[in-house]
Amino acid sequence: MTNDDLTALRAANLPRGVSATAPVYAAKAENAIVTDVEGRDYIDFAAGIGVMNVGHSHPRVVEAVKAQAELFTHTCFGLTGTGPYLRLAEKLNQHAPGTSPKRTFFINSGAEAIENAIKIARYATKRPAVIAFEDGFHGRTYMTLSLTSQVDPYKTGFGPYAPEVHRIPYAYCYRCPLRLTHPACGCECAELLRKAFDKYVSADEVAAVVVEPVLGEGGFVVPPAEYLGKLKAICDEHGILLIADEIQTGMGRTGKWFAMEHWGVEPDLLVTAKSLGGGLPLSGVTGRQELMDSVHPGGLGTTFGGNPVACSAGLAVFAIIESEGLLQRATVIGERIRARFRALQKRYPVIGDVRGLGAMAAIELVDDPVTKRPAGDFANIFRAALYENGVINIGAGTFHNVVRVLVPLTIEDEVLARGLDIFEQTMAETAASAS
Ligand SMILES: Cc1ncc(COP(=O)(O)O)c(C=O)c1O
């Protein structure tokens, strides 16, 4: 079947709400190359939205999946336990930031993990409210959509949303909510959390603050070094739990196992998904033992959560990150990408900001570097051309004007360089046609 055949099949069978960046269908994928059904190769700068940190079809993941599938594929952990589930929980407990003893359990998707983290936080604190952030993204189920900030396309028309969710601005320095400049500001935006206790909800009614250590969907916004520590200190003052959503930032993406390590902050609950399962659906909640154990037996679980095939893949992911030095590699890749982007920024004023952490790298596009008016249309044209030129890519940002790069951490130097050359050439073409 050709791409056109599959597009026709799609039109005849899928709702239009399930959108597609391009009319391209994968036939196979290996490391950072996806090959479509017509044999055309694409360089993968999106990694299935940060899922393929260890690359597509890594032989060790494939081997682990095959070996487990030959033994058995499902029991439901609540009925009959499995070794892969327990061994992967042990890995997460060992690698989660901080020194407190940890406990972990598994579910299937990022959103489901955030749902469960909120359940645990409410149960443990006996408080109802949750505070989330502007430009934050936590999923598309009702609780997580309530926590998610971005309206278009996620929230439009789907309300009403869950009660007891409050929102404060994030430390988005390029568009500072307080119009201040770091470091002179003293990271004043962290104090907005304290102000929320007067403006929106009493501190003693707040169960948790849910935060992405680096905004993913919101545009790879990296907060100042002191921000998360300040949030944690304010939470601690009031008995509020800090939930780190490391669904996109975790599993080596930022050059550490988890991004919170960059700032030495131990979250009360850590939420993982995406690259945890090496391409299979898997997510986890890891937290301080006493919090996790506060929930009564039977209060946590799901039919497929911690599926043994997915957990075996997860164990392979841990082994690959360790044995292939992917934490260091993430740092090298990210610096290389941002260096190219900074060079481009000198030539193309449409690139208002270059930012990221480890192998999260992004450009924010603006119509004018002074007013910083978001260049969403330019970003759309650029991204479509980039795909057309052979690079799978992904946007971000509340105003759809950020292009983020999430390459597999295993990408070969030559493939990365080729992808960046195409990025540069596409920027030149798009800028020329826009002027
Ligand atoms: C930070 C963050 N949280 C939550 C989610 C939701 O995860 P899922 O799509 O697996 O439900 C995502 C997905 O992109 C994410 O990036």
The ligand as an SDF file (V2000), in Angstrom:
LIG
                    3D

 16 16  0  0  0  0  0  0  0  0999 V2000
    4.9850   16.4220   30.4160 C   0  0  0  0  0  0  0  0  0  0  0  0
    3.9000   15.4970   29.9460 C   0  0  0  0  0  0  0  0  0  0  0  0
    2.9810   15.0640   30.8100 N   0  0  0  0  0  0  0  0  0  0  0  0
    1.9960   14.2270   30.4460 C   0  0  0  0  0  0  0  0  0  0  0  0
    1.8780   13.7770   29.1450 C   0  0  0  0  0  0  0  0  0  0  0  0
    0.7830   12.8460   28.7680 C   0  0  0  0  0  0  0  0  0  0  0  0
    1.3070   11.5960   28.4620 O   0  0  0  0  0  0  0  0  0  0  0  0
    0.4420   10.5450   27.5930 P   0  0  0  0  0  0  0  0  0  0  0  0
    0.2910   11.1460   26.2310 O   0  0  0  0  0  0  0  0  0  0  0  0
    1.2550    9.2970   27.6040 O   0  0  0  0  0  0  0  0  0  0  0  0
   -0.8570   10.3920   28.2950 O   0  0  0  0  0  0  0  0  0  0  0  0
    2.8090   14.2230   28.1960 C   0  0  0  0  0  0  0  0  0  0  0  0
    2.6970   13.8160   26.7890 C   0  0  0  0  0  0  0  0  0  0  0  0
    3.2040   14.4190   25.8840 O   0  0  0  0  0  0  0  0  0  0  0  0
    3.8480   15.0980   28.6070 C   0  0  0  0  0  0  0  0  0  0  0  0
    4.7690   15.5450   27.7450 O   0  0  0  0  0  0  0  0  0  0  0  0
  1  2  1  0
  2  3  1  0
  2 15  2  0
  3  4  2  0
  4  5  1  0
  5  6  1  0
  5 12  2  0
  6  7  1  0
  7  8  1  0
  8  9  2  0
  8 10  1  0
  8 11  1  0
 12 13  1  0
 12 15  1  0
 13 14  2  0
 15 16  1  0
M  END
$$$$
